[in-house]
Amino acid sequence: MGPGAARWLLWLLAIVAVAIAIDNLGRPLANPDEGRYSEIAREMAASGDWVTPRLNGIKYFEKPPLQYWAGALAFTVFPINEYSARLYVALAGLATLLLVGYTAGRLGGHGHGTAALVALASSPYFMALGGIVTLDMGLTLWTTLTFCAYVLAERPAAPPLSRARWMLLAWAAMALAVLSKGLVGIVIPAAAIGLHCLARMDFSPLGRLEWSFGIVVFLAIAAPWFILVSYANPGFPEFFFIHEHFQRFVSTVHRREEPWWYFLPIFVAGFLPWMFALPAAIASGWNAPCAPRTVAPLRLAILWALFVVGFFSLSGSKLPAYILPAFPVLALVLGRYLAEAPTRTLSLQMAPVTLVAAALLAAAWRLPQAAREPWTRLLYAEAQPWAVAGALALFAMAAVASLLLWRGRRWLALALAAIGTTLVIDCVEDAFEVLAPRQSGKAVAETMARHLAPQTRLYSVKHYEQTVPFYLGRTLTLVEYGDEFEMGLKAEPGRDIARLADFPAQWLRPGDALAIMHPDTYQALRAQALPMQVLHEDPKRVLVRKP
């Protein structure tokens, strides 16, 4: 079966993926990122202020606004719910998939394009993050477009006008990457291109970057918001560029300490069906033939991916999604290998995935035993069938795909790997949805809404549930809680209650009041005989009403 005959399988993959994605986009938003970024977009749409982002009514400058703008636009056009909250992320993931397939096809032919698209669609890491509201998928789209436009501009046969257009598109995409997550949108492409020049001891590509027009395009897109927000908020430049970039990178101020090798298992397992083929694919891509004094696309892709992993491994702040921009460019390398390597070699590299699936099945079987308290144990027991189903689906996919590859059915096996991965992700997301009472404040917000009147005061006491304001459509008064709000509270004092000792007097004021807090805080206030009626209680939060 050739690439042309496999098109119907890709259409089947697309139908399955879209159906599952639509189903999963409606699950409750999870704490913290999904609630945080969705709420910022909701408040932006409600206020009409598209310059100064706010979270819970407080100025919030940790990230640039591109995704907030996209979310606010979605909330303006569509109902405010989980689907519209995840729309931009889902579309960014889809666009990245298509971009990788298109670029690989232009560089190596239809077979390479098909294989690269399937390679990325086979990545459970990439596909799962396409349904989670973080800023990383948007950043990944624009850094991938930067890479793809650059390598398409650098094709030896590219006409001068076409080369200039692709290069200016790369500058524009880099500007959008900066508006997605800050200076990392410049650092990644600049470092990767510099490393590529060093690796080949050829710096001629630097003279072909269309610097004059490129810088104009970049500044025209990226600069206006930074100028406007700095004018409206004089403290923004120091906080954003010094604190959020330099201090976050070199320190553990955000309490996200992890060992230096934290990203390596994610990097290796991210292409789970092909994780054992990845080293051979990287070696083959590095040694791929390339004309002198030209950009070697696959070598640049490898350096790009390795820099992303290495750069964030050195950071004092680590979260799993940080290395997502490495995956699309690496899919180009993996796609070429999957299209050209002997099928029996691929079969032998796929077979060990059955052992990984068996280990995951054992872990899923013991899932309830990992819980620390009865409430979580019950949730894990409800999620266990989905986790078991996902592990079984992975085992079946790996076994059948390995057999097909052994028999020379390359394209059928590739399509099956992508479809199987999609089904595995669906099982995992269904399991995660079962855990929504633990991961999301939606149920608490629904309880609050039943007791809510326009004049009801809302407090968040030494605790902040990121998803609650989004589901309520209202902000809460923070009590002795700073964390990510510290800069905004300094800029606008008086928007919170700074000390817990001052809370009882505010609570006892005339009028209705609701408060959400951690169980330990509830017990401390109860010991002071503060009148509180419990409306909801679980090991993570307590919701009380003033009697």
Residue pairs with C-beta under 8 A, 6 or more apart in sequence:
1 409
1 410
1 411
1 412
2 111
2 411
3 110
3 111
3 114
3 115
3 339
3 411
4 110
5 411
6 114
6 411
6 412
6 414
6 415
9 411
9 412
9 415
9 419
10 114
10 117
10 118
10 415
12 415
12 419
13 118
13 121
13 415
13 418
13 419
13 422
16 419
16 422
16 423
17 121
17 127
17 422
20 422
20 423
20 425
20 426
21 90
21 130
21 131
23 426
24 131
24 426
24 429
24 430
24 433
25 82
25 83
25 86
25 87
25 90
25 131
26 81
26 82
26 83
27 82
27 429
27 432
27 433
27 436
28 82
28 433
28 436
28 439
28 440
28 442
28 467
29 35
29 38
29 82
29 85
29 133
29 440
29 442
29 467
29 470
29 471
30 132
30 432
30 436
30 439
30 440
30 467
31 439
31 440
31 441
31 465
31 466
31 467
32 466
33 132
33 133
33 134
33 466
34 85
34 132
34 133
34 134
34 466
34 467
35 440
35 441
35 465
35 466
35 467
35 468
35 469
35 470
36 55
36 466
37 67
37 68
37 71
37 133
37 134
37 135
38 71
38 85
38 133
38 467
38 470
39 55
39 56
39 466
39 467
39 469
39 470
40 53
40 54
40 55
40 60
40 68
40 71
41 67
41 68
41 69
41 70
41 71
41 72
41 74
41 75
41 85
42 71
42 72
42 75
42 80
42 469
42 470
42 473
43 53
43 54
43 55
43 57
43 475
44 50
44 53
44 54
44 65
44 68
44 69
44 71
44 72
45 71
45 72
45 73
45 75
45 76
45 80
46 473
47 54
50 65
50 69
50 72
51 65
51 225
51 228
51 229
51 232
52 59
52 229
52 232
52 233
53 59
53 60
53 61
53 63
53 65
53 68
54 60
54 488
55 484
55 485
55 488
56 460
56 464
56 469
56 475
56 476
56 478
56 485
57 475
57 495
58 478
58 485
58 488
58 489
58 492
58 495
58 496
59 233
59 487
59 488
59 491
59 492
60 484
60 485
60 488
61 229
61 233
61 236
61 239
61 240
61 244
61 487
61 488
62 240
62 244
62 484
63 135
63 181
63 182
63 244
64 178
64 179
64 180
64 181
64 182
64 225
65 179
65 225
65 229
66 138
66 176
66 179
66 180
67 88
67 89
67 135
67 138
67 180
70 87
70 88
70 138
71 84
71 85
71 87
71 88
74 84
74 85
74 87
74 88
75 84
75 85
77 84
78 84
78 87
80 473
85 133
85 470
86 131
86 132
86 133
88 138
89 129
89 130
89 131
89 132
89 133
89 134
89 137
89 138
90 130
90 131
92 130
92 137
92 138
92 140
92 141
93 126
93 127
93 129
93 130
93 131
93 137
93 141
94 130
95 141
96 120
96 126
96 137
96 140
96 141
96 144
96 328
97 117
97 120
97 121
98 117
99 141
99 144
99 145
99 148
99 328
100 116
100 117
100 120
100 144
100 148
100 328
100 331
100 332
100 335
101 113
101 114
101 116
101 117
101 120
102 113
102 148
103 113
103 116
103 148
103 151
103 152
103 332
104 112
104 113
104 115
104 116
104 117
104 331
104 332
104 335
104 336
105 112
105 113
105 114
105 116
106 113
106 152
106 155
107 151
107 152
107 155
107 297
107 332
108 336
108 339
111 339
112 335
112 336
112 339
113 335
114 335
114 339
114 411
114 414
115 334
115 335
115 336
115 338
115 339
115 414
116 331
116 332
116 334
116 335
116 336
117 331
117 335
118 335
118 338
118 414
118 415
118 417
118 418
119 271
119 274
119 331
119 334
119 335
119 338
120 126
120 327
120 328
120 331
120 335
121 127
121 418
121 421
121 422
122 271
122 272
122 273
122 274
122 414
122 417
122 418
122 421
123 270
123 271
123 272
123 327
123 331
123 421
124 270
124 272
124 421
124 424
124 425
124 428
125 266
125 269
125 270
125 271
125 272
125 324
125 327
126 270
126 324
126 327
126 328
126 331
127 421
127 422
127 425
128 425
128 428
128 429
129 136
129 137
129 321
129 324
130 137
131 429
132 321
134 321
135 180
135 181
136 181
136 321
136 322
136 324
136 325
137 324
138 180
138 181
139 177
139 180
139 181
139 184
139 185
139 324
139 325
140 324
140 325
140 327
140 328
142 173
142 174
142 176
142 177
142 180
142 185
143 173
143 174
143 177
143 185
143 188
143 189
143 325
144 325
144 328
144 329
145 169
145 170
145 173
145 176
146 170
146 173
146 174
146 177
146 185
146 189
147 170
147 189
147 192
147 300
147 301
147 304
147 328
147 329
149 166
149 167
149 169
149 170
149 173
150 166
150 167
150 170
150 189
150 193
150 295
151 295
151 297
151 300
152 158
152 166
153 162
153 163
153 164
153 165
153 166
153 167
153 170
153 208
154 163
154 205
154 208
154 294
154 295
154 297
155 163
156 291
156 294
158 166
163 208
164 210
164 213
167 208
167 209
167 210
167 214
168 210
168 213
168 214
168 217
170 189
170 214
171 210
171 213
171 214
171 215
171 217
171 218
172 217
172 218
172 221
174 185
174 186
174 189
174 218
175 185
175 217
175 218
175 219
175 220
175 221
175 222
176 185
176 221
176 222
177 184
177 185
177 186
177 188
178 185
178 186
178 222
179 185
179 221
179 222
179 225
182 240
182 244
182 245
183 241
183 245
187 311
188 304
188 307
188 308
188 311
188 325
189 304
191 307
191 311
192 300
192 303
192 304
192 307
193 205
193 206
193 300
195 303
195 307
196 205
196 295
196 296
196 299
196 300
196 303
197 203
197 205
197 206
199 299
199 303
200 296
200 299
202 292
202 293
204 293
205 295
229 236
230 236
230 237
233 491
235 487
235 490
235 491
239 487
243 253
243 487
247 253
248 254
248 315
248 316
248 317
249 314
249 315
249 316
249 317
250 316
251 316
251 317
252 316
252 317
253 316
253 317
254 317
256 316
256 317
256 318
256 319
257 316
257 318
258 318
260 313
260 314
261 313
262 313
262 318
263 309
263 312
263 313
263 318
263 320
263 322
263 323
264 309
264 313
266 320
266 323
267 309
267 323
267 326
268 275
268 278
269 275
270 327
271 278
271 327
271 330
271 331
271 334
272 353
272 356
272 394
272 421
273 350
273 353
273 397
273 398
273 401
273 417
273 420
273 421
274 281
274 334
274 338
274 349
274 350
274 417
275 353
275 356
276 349
276 350
276 352
276 353
277 334
277 337
277 338
277 341
277 346
277 349
277 350
278 330
278 334
280 337
280 341
280 345
280 349
281 333
281 334
281 336
281 337
281 338
281 341
282 302
282 330
282 333
284 333
284 336
284 337
284 340
284 341
285 298
285 299
285 301
285 302
285 333
285 336
285 337
286 298
286 299
286 302
288 296
288 298
288 299
288 336
290 296
290 297
290 299
297 332
298 332
298 333
298 336
301 329
301 330
301 332
301 333
302 330
302 333
304 326
304 329
305 326
305 327
305 329
305 330
305 333
306 326
308 323
308 325
308 326
309 323
309 326
312 318
312 322
312 323
315 322
338 346
338 410
338 414
339 410
343 405
343 406
343 407
343 408
343 409
343 410
343 413
344 405
344 406
346 405
346 410
346 413
347 402
347 403
347 405
347 406
348 402
350 398
350 401
350 402
350 405
350 413
350 417
351 398
351 402
353 394
353 398
353 402
354 395
354 398
354 399
354 402
356 394
356 398
357 391
357 392
357 394
357 395
357 398
358 391
358 395
360 390
360 391
360 394
361 388
361 391
361 392
361 395
363 387
363 391
364 384
364 387
364 388
364 390
364 391
365 384
365 388
367 380
367 381
367 383
367 384
367 387
368 377
368 380
368 381
368 384
369 377
370 380
371 377
371 379
371 380
373 539
375 438
375 538
375 539
376 438
376 539
379 434
379 435
379 437
379 438
380 435
382 434
383 431
383 432
383 434
383 435
384 431
386 427
386 428
386 430
386 431
386 434
387 427
387 428
387 431
389 427
390 423
390 424
390 425
390 427
390 428
390 431
393 420
393 423
393 424
393 427
394 420
394 421
394 424
396 420
397 416
397 417
397 419
397 420
397 421
397 423
397 424
398 420
400 416
401 413
401 414
401 416
401 417
401 420
402 413
404 412
404 413
404 416
405 413
432 439
436 442
436 443
437 443
437 538
438 538
438 540
440 467
441 465
441 466
441 467
441 468
441 471
441 516
441 541
442 467
442 471
443 536
444 465
444 468
444 516
444 536
444 541
444 543
445 467
445 468
445 470
445 471
445 472
446 471
447 535
447 536
447 543
448 458
448 468
448 472
448 514
448 516
448 535
448 543
449 471
449 472
451 512
451 514
451 535
451 545
452 458
452 472
452 474
452 514
453 512
455 511
455 512
456 511
456 512
456 513
456 514
457 477
457 506
457 509
457 511
457 512
457 513
457 514
458 472
458 474
458 475
458 476
458 477
458 513
458 514
458 515
459 476
459 477
459 478
459 479
459 497
459 503
459 506
459 507
459 513
459 514
459 515
459 516
460 468
460 476
460 477
460 478
460 479
460 481
460 515
460 516
460 517
461 479
461 480
461 481
461 500
461 503
461 515
461 516
461 517
461 521
461 525
462 479
462 480
462 481
462 500
462 517
462 518
462 521
463 481
463 516
463 517
463 518
463 521
463 541
464 476
464 478
464 481
464 483
464 485
465 516
465 541
468 476
468 516
469 475
469 476
476 516
477 495
477 496
477 497
477 506
478 485
478 489
478 495
478 496
478 497
479 496
479 497
479 500
479 503
479 515
480 497
480 498
480 499
480 500
480 503
481 496
482 489
485 496
488 495
489 495
489 496
497 503
497 506
500 521
500 524
503 525
504 525
504 528
504 530
507 513
507 515
507 530
507 546
508 530
508 531
508 546
512 545
512 546
513 545
513 546
514 535
514 543
514 544
514 545
514 546
515 532
515 543
515 544
516 541
516 542
516 543
516 544
517 525
517 541
517 542
517 544
518 540
518 541
518 542
519 537
519 539
519 540
519 541
519 542
521 542
522 532
522 534
522 537
522 542
522 544
525 532
526 532
531 546
531 547
532 544
532 545
532 546
532 547
533 544
533 545
533 546
533 547
534 542
534 543
534 544
535 543
535 544
535 545
536 542
536 543
537 543
